[in-house]
Amino acid sequence: MSGAGILREERIGNQRMILGDCLAVMPGLGRFDAVVTDPPYGIKRDKGFGAGGNAGWGGFYARREGVKCYKGEWDRERPPEEFFRAALSSSRNAIIWGGQFFADALPPKGKWLWWDKCQTMPSFGDGELAWTTLPGDAPKKFVYSNNGLMAREKDRVHPTQKPVALMEWCLGFLPDAKTILDPFMGSGTTLVACQRMGRHGTGIELDPEYFETACRRVDEAARQPALFHPAPPP
Protein backbone atom coordinates (compact mmCIF):
# COMPACT_ATOMS: atom_id res chain seq x y z
CA MET A 1 0.00 0.00 0.00
CA SER A 2 1.32 3.43 -0.87
CA GLY A 3 0.12 6.93 -1.61
CA ALA A 4 -1.87 9.50 0.30
CA GLY A 5 -5.36 8.44 1.31
CA ILE A 6 -4.99 4.81 0.18
CA LEU A 7 -6.37 2.50 2.90
CA ARG A 8 -6.04 -0.69 0.88
CA GLU A 9 -5.13 -1.65 -2.65
CA GLU A 10 -5.75 -4.72 -4.80
CA ARG A 11 -4.55 -5.48 -8.33
CA ILE A 12 -6.50 -8.09 -10.30
CA GLY A 13 -5.92 -8.64 -14.00
CA ASN A 14 -5.43 -5.26 -15.60
CA GLN A 15 -7.36 -3.51 -12.84
CA ARG A 16 -6.29 -1.58 -9.76
CA MET A 17 -8.82 -1.20 -6.93
CA ILE A 18 -8.21 1.37 -4.20
CA LEU A 19 -10.08 1.72 -0.92
CA GLY A 20 -10.15 5.36 0.11
CA ASP A 21 -11.61 8.82 -0.45
CA CYS A 22 -11.19 9.80 -4.09
CA LEU A 23 -10.47 13.44 -3.26
CA ALA A 24 -7.50 12.36 -1.15
CA VAL A 25 -6.30 9.63 -3.53
CA MET A 26 -6.66 11.23 -6.98
CA PRO A 27 -3.84 13.81 -6.71
CA GLY A 28 -1.27 11.01 -6.34
CA LEU A 29 -2.42 8.89 -9.28
CA GLY A 30 -1.19 10.97 -12.21
CA ARG A 31 -3.04 11.33 -15.49
CA PHE A 32 -5.38 8.94 -17.28
CA ASP A 33 -6.71 8.73 -20.81
CA ALA A 34 -10.29 9.04 -19.54
CA VAL A 35 -12.50 9.30 -16.48
CA VAL A 36 -15.64 7.15 -16.70
CA THR A 37 -17.73 7.31 -13.56
CA ASP A 38 -21.17 7.46 -11.93
CA PRO A 39 -20.97 9.75 -8.86
CA PRO A 40 -23.73 9.91 -6.23
CA TYR A 41 -26.32 12.40 -7.43
CA GLY A 42 -27.24 13.64 -3.96
CA ILE A 43 -30.99 13.47 -4.60
CA LYS A 44 -31.68 11.31 -1.51
CA ARG A 45 -33.06 8.23 -3.23
CA ASP A 46 -31.74 6.16 -0.32
CA LYS A 47 -34.13 8.14 1.89
CA GLY A 48 -37.12 7.46 -0.36
CA PHE A 49 -37.05 10.61 -2.49
CA GLY A 50 -36.08 11.52 -6.03
CA ALA A 51 -37.00 10.25 -9.47
CA GLY A 52 -37.81 6.78 -8.17
CA GLY A 53 -41.23 7.76 -6.85
CA ASN A 54 -42.23 8.06 -3.18
CA ALA A 55 -40.44 4.92 -2.05
CA GLY A 56 -37.12 4.64 -3.82
CA TRP A 57 -34.62 1.84 -3.28
CA GLY A 58 -33.93 2.64 0.36
CA GLY A 59 -37.51 3.31 1.36
CA PHE A 60 -38.80 0.13 -0.31
CA TYR A 61 -36.18 -2.40 0.71
CA ALA A 62 -35.76 -1.13 4.26
CA ARG A 63 -39.36 -2.08 5.05
CA ARG A 64 -39.23 -5.67 3.79
CA GLU A 65 -37.78 -8.42 5.93
CA GLY A 66 -36.07 -11.29 4.17
CA VAL A 67 -35.37 -9.23 1.04
CA LYS A 68 -31.95 -8.00 -0.03
CA CYS A 69 -31.46 -4.69 1.74
CA TYR A 70 -29.01 -2.18 0.35
CA LYS A 71 -26.99 -0.20 2.85
CA GLY A 72 -28.17 3.26 3.78
CA GLU A 73 -26.46 6.49 2.76
CA TRP A 74 -25.49 5.23 -0.70
CA ASP A 75 -26.97 8.35 -2.28
CA ARG A 76 -24.87 10.61 -0.11
CA GLU A 77 -24.27 14.27 -0.88
CA ARG A 78 -23.10 14.94 -4.41
CA PRO A 79 -19.35 15.52 -4.87
CA PRO A 80 -18.04 19.05 -4.29
CA GLU A 81 -16.97 21.17 -7.24
CA GLU A 82 -13.32 20.44 -6.46
CA PHE A 83 -13.93 16.81 -7.43
CA PHE A 84 -15.03 17.79 -10.93
CA ARG A 85 -12.05 20.12 -11.32
CA ALA A 86 -9.71 17.32 -10.24
CA ALA A 87 -11.38 14.72 -12.48
CA LEU A 88 -11.27 16.89 -15.60
CA SER A 89 -7.66 17.93 -15.00
CA SER A 90 -6.55 14.33 -14.51
CA SER A 91 -7.69 13.03 -17.89
CA ARG A 92 -8.05 13.87 -21.57
CA ASN A 93 -11.67 12.74 -21.74
CA ALA A 94 -14.56 12.20 -19.36
CA ILE A 95 -17.95 10.48 -19.25
CA ILE A 96 -19.86 11.40 -16.09
CA TRP A 97 -23.27 9.84 -15.47
CA GLY A 98 -25.92 11.98 -13.84
CA GLY A 99 -24.45 15.00 -15.58
CA GLN A 100 -27.69 16.95 -15.38
CA PHE A 101 -27.33 17.05 -11.61
CA PHE A 102 -23.86 18.57 -11.91
CA ALA A 103 -24.51 21.09 -14.68
CA ASP A 104 -23.40 23.97 -12.45
CA ALA A 105 -19.99 22.31 -11.91
CA LEU A 106 -19.32 21.12 -15.48
CA PRO A 107 -18.42 23.09 -18.62
CA PRO A 108 -21.35 23.68 -21.03
CA LYS A 109 -19.88 21.53 -23.79
CA GLY A 110 -19.66 18.03 -25.13
CA LYS A 111 -21.90 15.26 -26.42
CA TRP A 112 -24.60 13.88 -24.12
CA LEU A 113 -25.24 10.16 -23.78
CA TRP A 114 -28.64 8.77 -22.84
CA TRP A 115 -29.41 5.34 -21.43
CA ASP A 116 -33.00 4.39 -22.31
CA LYS A 117 -33.97 1.90 -19.59
CA CYS A 118 -37.15 0.70 -21.35
CA GLN A 119 -38.87 1.73 -18.14
CA THR A 120 -42.39 0.39 -17.61
CA MET A 121 -43.11 2.14 -14.30
CA PRO A 122 -44.73 5.54 -15.03
CA SER A 123 -43.44 7.04 -11.76
CA PHE A 124 -39.80 6.23 -12.60
CA GLY A 125 -37.50 8.14 -14.93
CA ASP A 126 -37.26 6.87 -18.49
CA GLY A 127 -33.46 6.81 -18.41
CA GLU A 128 -30.25 8.49 -17.34
CA LEU A 129 -27.96 11.09 -18.88
CA ALA A 130 -24.18 11.31 -19.02
CA TRP A 131 -22.18 14.49 -19.61
CA THR A 132 -19.09 13.94 -21.77
CA THR A 133 -16.15 15.70 -23.36
CA LEU A 134 -16.72 13.74 -26.57
CA PRO A 135 -16.64 15.78 -29.80
CA GLY A 136 -19.83 16.84 -31.50
CA ASP A 137 -23.17 17.84 -30.06
CA ALA A 138 -25.54 15.11 -31.29
CA PRO A 139 -26.70 12.99 -28.31
CA LYS A 140 -26.41 9.21 -28.50
CA LYS A 141 -28.86 6.67 -27.06
CA PHE A 142 -28.25 3.22 -25.58
CA VAL A 143 -31.35 1.03 -25.20
CA TYR A 144 -31.05 -1.63 -22.51
CA SER A 145 -33.59 -2.89 -20.01
CA ASN A 146 -32.32 -3.30 -16.46
CA ASN A 147 -35.54 -3.07 -14.50
CA GLY A 148 -37.75 -5.59 -12.79
CA LEU A 149 -38.46 -8.97 -14.37
CA MET A 150 -37.26 -7.69 -17.76
CA ALA A 151 -33.79 -6.85 -16.46
CA ARG A 152 -31.07 -8.31 -18.65
CA GLU A 153 -28.59 -8.40 -15.76
CA LYS A 154 -30.18 -10.08 -12.75
CA ASP A 155 -27.44 -10.03 -10.10
CA ARG A 156 -27.55 -6.45 -8.87
CA VAL A 157 -25.50 -5.78 -5.76
CA HIS A 158 -25.64 -1.98 -5.68
CA PRO A 159 -28.74 0.22 -5.94
CA THR A 160 -27.31 2.39 -8.73
CA GLN A 161 -25.35 -0.36 -10.46
CA LYS A 162 -24.96 0.24 -14.18
CA PRO A 163 -25.08 -2.68 -16.64
CA VAL A 164 -21.69 -3.91 -17.84
CA ALA A 165 -22.98 -3.57 -21.40
CA LEU A 166 -23.66 0.13 -20.80
CA MET A 167 -20.12 0.79 -19.59
CA GLU A 168 -18.71 -1.17 -22.52
CA TRP A 169 -20.78 1.05 -24.80
CA CYS A 170 -19.27 4.11 -23.11
CA LEU A 171 -15.75 2.80 -23.60
CA GLY A 172 -16.58 2.27 -27.25
CA PHE A 173 -16.63 6.06 -27.64
CA LEU A 174 -13.05 6.10 -26.35
CA PRO A 175 -11.21 3.63 -28.62
CA ASP A 176 -7.78 5.13 -27.91
CA ALA A 177 -8.21 5.34 -24.13
CA LYS A 178 -6.08 2.61 -22.58
CA THR A 179 -6.11 3.87 -18.98
CA ILE A 180 -9.46 4.56 -17.31
CA LEU A 181 -10.20 6.09 -13.90
CA ASP A 182 -13.46 5.56 -11.99
CA PRO A 183 -13.31 7.65 -8.77
CA PHE A 184 -16.67 6.24 -7.59
CA MET A 185 -16.12 2.55 -8.29
CA GLY A 186 -19.14 1.22 -6.37
CA SER A 187 -19.58 -2.45 -7.23
CA GLY A 188 -16.90 -2.27 -9.93
CA THR A 189 -18.89 -2.28 -13.17
CA THR A 190 -16.57 0.13 -14.99
CA LEU A 191 -13.54 -2.01 -14.13
CA VAL A 192 -15.35 -5.19 -15.16
CA ALA A 193 -15.95 -3.57 -18.55
CA CYS A 194 -12.29 -2.50 -18.70
CA GLN A 195 -11.14 -6.04 -17.94
CA ARG A 196 -13.39 -7.52 -20.60
CA MET A 197 -12.17 -5.00 -23.19
CA GLY A 198 -8.46 -5.13 -22.41
CA ARG A 199 -8.26 -1.65 -20.83
CA HIS A 200 -6.31 -0.76 -17.69
CA GLY A 201 -8.73 0.56 -15.08
CA THR A 202 -8.24 2.20 -11.71
CA GLY A 203 -11.21 2.39 -9.35
CA ILE A 204 -11.58 4.17 -6.01
CA GLU A 205 -14.27 3.28 -3.48
CA LEU A 206 -14.86 4.61 0.02
CA ASP A 207 -17.15 1.85 1.31
CA PRO A 208 -15.27 -1.33 2.39
CA GLU A 209 -18.17 -3.67 1.57
CA TYR A 210 -18.66 -2.35 -1.95
CA PHE A 211 -14.86 -2.44 -2.37
CA GLU A 212 -14.94 -6.17 -1.58
CA THR A 213 -17.80 -6.64 -4.02
CA ALA A 214 -15.88 -4.84 -6.76
CA CYS A 215 -12.82 -7.01 -6.17
CA ARG A 216 -14.94 -10.16 -6.43
CA ARG A 217 -16.62 -9.06 -9.65
CA VAL A 218 -13.34 -8.01 -11.28
CA ASP A 219 -11.77 -11.32 -10.24
CA GLU A 220 -14.64 -13.19 -11.86
CA ALA A 221 -14.16 -11.17 -15.06
CA ALA A 222 -10.41 -11.82 -15.00
CA ARG A 223 -11.01 -15.58 -14.78
CA GLN A 224 -13.09 -15.57 -17.95
CA PRO A 225 -11.44 -16.25 -21.33
CA ALA A 226 -9.54 -13.17 -22.50
CA LEU A 227 -11.92 -12.08 -25.21
CA PHE A 228 -10.94 -8.40 -25.13
CA HIS A 229 -13.83 -7.70 -27.43
CA PRO A 230 -14.53 -4.18 -28.65
CA ALA A 231 -17.82 -2.52 -27.79
CA PRO A 232 -20.41 -2.19 -30.53
CA PRO A 233 -19.73 0.87 -32.69
CA PRO A 234 -21.40 3.99 -31.21
C-alpha positions in Angstrom: 0.0 0.0 0.0 1.3 3.4 -0.9 0.1 6.9 -1.6 -1.9 9.5 0.3 -5.4 8.4 1.3 -5.0 4.8 0.2 -6.4 2.5 2.9 -6.0 -0.7 0.9 -5.1 -1.6 -2.7 -5.8 -4.7 -4.8 -4.5 -5.5 -8.3 -6.5 -8.1 -10.3 -5.9 -8.6 -14.0 -5.4 -5.3 -15.6 -7.4 -3.5 -12.8 -6.3 -1.6 -9.8 -8.8 -1.2 -6.9 -8.2 1.4 -4.2 -10.1 1.7 -0.9 -10.2 5.4 0.1 -11.6 8.8 -0.5 -11.2 9.8 -4.1 -10.5 13.4 -3.3 -7.5 12.4 -1.1 -6.3 9.6 -3.5 -6.7 11.2 -7.0 -3.8 13.8 -6.7 -1.3 11.0 -6.3 -2.4 8.9 -9.3 -1.2 11.0 -12.2 -3.0 11.3 -15.5 -5.4 8.9 -17.3 -6.7 8.7 -20.8 -10.3 9.0 -19.5 -12.5 9.3 -16.5 -15.6 7.2 -16.7 -17.7 7.3 -13.6 -21.2 7.5 -11.9 -21.0 9.7 -8.9 -23.7 9.9 -6.2 -26.3 12.4 -7.4 -27.2 13.6 -4.0 -31.0 13.5 -4.6 -31.7 11.3 -1.5 -33.1 8.2 -3.2 -31.7 6.2 -0.3 -34.1 8.1 1.9 -37.1 7.5 -0.4 -37.0 10.6 -2.5 -36.1 11.5 -6.0 -37.0 10.2 -9.5 -37.8 6.8 -8.2 -41.2 7.8 -6.8 -42.2 8.1 -3.2 -40.4 4.9 -2.0 -37.1 4.6 -3.8 -34.6 1.8 -3.3 -33.9 2.6 0.4 -37.5 3.3 1.4 -38.8 0.1 -0.3 -36.2 -2.4 0.7 -35.8 -1.1 4.3 -39.4 -2.1 5.0 -39.2 -5.7 3.8 -37.8 -8.4 5.9 -36.1 -11.3 4.2 -35.4 -9.2 1.0 -32.0 -8.0 0.0 -31.5 -4.7 1.7 -29.0 -2.2 0.3 -27.0 -0.2 2.8 -28.2 3.3 3.8 -26.5 6.5 2.8 -25.5 5.2 -0.7 -27.0 8.3 -2.3 -24.9 10.6 -0.1 -24.3 14.3 -0.9 -23.1 14.9 -4.4 -19.3 15.5 -4.9 -18.0 19.0 -4.3 -17.0 21.2 -7.2 -13.3 20.4 -6.5 -13.9 16.8 -7.4 -15.0 17.8 -10.9 -12.0 20.1 -11.3 -9.7 17.3 -10.2 -11.4 14.7 -12.5 -11.3 16.9 -15.6 -7.7 17.9 -15.0 -6.5 14.3 -14.5 -7.7 13.0 -17.9 -8.0 13.9 -21.6 -11.7 12.7 -21.7 -14.6 12.2 -19.4 -17.9 10.5 -19.3 -19.9 11.4 -16.1 -23.3 9.8 -15.5 -25.9 12.0 -13.8 -24.5 15.0 -15.6 -27.7 17.0 -15.4 -27.3 17.1 -11.6 -23.9 18.6 -11.9 -24.5 21.1 -14.7 -23.4 24.0 -12.4 -20.0 22.3 -11.9 -19.3 21.1 -15.5 -18.4 23.1 -18.6 -21.4 23.7 -21.0 -19.9 21.5 -23.8 -19.7 18.0 -25.1 -21.9 15.3 -26.4 -24.6 13.9 -24.1 -25.2 10.2 -23.8 -28.6 8.8 -22.8 -29.4 5.3 -21.4 -33.0 4.4 -22.3 -34.0 1.9 -19.6 -37.1 0.7 -21.4 -38.9 1.7 -18.1 -42.4 0.4 -17.6 -43.1 2.1 -14.3 -44.7 5.5 -15.0 -43.4 7.0 -11.8 -39.8 6.2 -12.6 -37.5 8.1 -14.9 -37.3 6.9 -18.5 -33.5 6.8 -18.4 -30.3 8.5 -17.3 -28.0 11.1 -18.9 -24.2 11.3 -19.0 -22.2 14.5 -19.6 -19.1 13.9 -21.8 -16.2 15.7 -23.4 -16.7 13.7 -26.6 -16.6 15.8 -29.8 -19.8 16.8 -31.5 -23.2 17.8 -30.1 -25.5 15.1 -31.3 -26.7 13.0 -28.3 -26.4 9.2 -28.5 -28.9 6.7 -27.1 -28.3 3.2 -25.6 -31.3 1.0 -25.2 -31.0 -1.6 -22.5 -33.6 -2.9 -20.0 -32.3 -3.3 -16.5 -35.5 -3.1 -14.5 -37.8 -5.6 -12.8 -38.5 -9.0 -14.4 -37.3 -7.7 -17.8 -33.8 -6.8 -16.5 -31.1 -8.3 -18.7 -28.6 -8.4 -15.8 -30.2 -10.1 -12.7 -27.4 -10.0 -10.1 -27.5 -6.5 -8.9 -25.5 -5.8 -5.8 -25.6 -2.0 -5.7 -28.7 0.2 -5.9 -27.3 2.4 -8.7 -25.3 -0.4 -10.5 -25.0 0.2 -14.2 -25.1 -2.7 -16.6 -21.7 -3.9 -17.8 -23.0 -3.6 -21.4 -23.7 0.1 -20.8 -20.1 0.8 -19.6 -18.7 -1.2 -22.5 -20.8 1.0 -24.8 -19.3 4.1 -23.1 -15.7 2.8 -23.6 -16.6 2.3 -27.3 -16.6 6.1 -27.6 -13.0 6.1 -26.3 -11.2 3.6 -28.6 -7.8 5.1 -27.9 -8.2 5.3 -24.1 -6.1 2.6 -22.6 -6.1 3.9 -19.0 -9.5 4.6 -17.3 -10.2 6.1 -13.9 -13.5 5.6 -12.0 -13.3 7.6 -8.8 -16.7 6.2 -7.6 -16.1 2.6 -8.3 -19.1 1.2 -6.4 -19.6 -2.4 -7.2 -16.9 -2.3 -9.9 -18.9 -2.3 -13.2 -16.6 0.1 -15.0 -13.5 -2.0 -14.1 -15.3 -5.2 -15.2 -16.0 -3.6 -18.6 -12.3 -2.5 -18.7 -11.1 -6.0 -17.9 -13.4 -7.5 -20.6 -12.2 -5.0 -23.2 -8.5 -5.1 -22.4 -8.3 -1.7 -20.8 -6.3 -0.8 -17.7 -8.7 0.6 -15.1 -8.2 2.2 -11.7 -11.2 2.4 -9.4 -11.6 4.2 -6.0 -14.3 3.3 -3.5 -14.9 4.6 0.0 -17.2 1.8 1.3 -15.3 -1.3 2.4 -18.2 -3.7 1.6 -18.7 -2.3 -1.9 -14.9 -2.4 -2.4 -14.9 -6.2 -1.6 -17.8 -6.6 -4.0 -15.9 -4.8 -6.8 -12.8 -7.0 -6.2 -14.9 -10.2 -6.4 -16.6 -9.1 -9.7 -13.3 -8.0 -11.3 -11.8 -11.3 -10.2 -14.6 -13.2 -11.9 -14.2 -11.2 -15.1 -10.4 -11.8 -15.0 -11.0 -15.6 -14.8 -13.1 -15.6 -18.0 -11.4 -16.3 -21.3 -9.5 -13.2 -22.5 -11.9 -12.1 -25.2 -10.9 -8.4 -25.1 -13.8 -7.7 -27.4 -14.5 -4.2 -28.6 -17.8 -2.5 -27.8 -20.4 -2.2 -30.5 -19.7 0.9 -32.7 -21.4 4.0 -31.2 
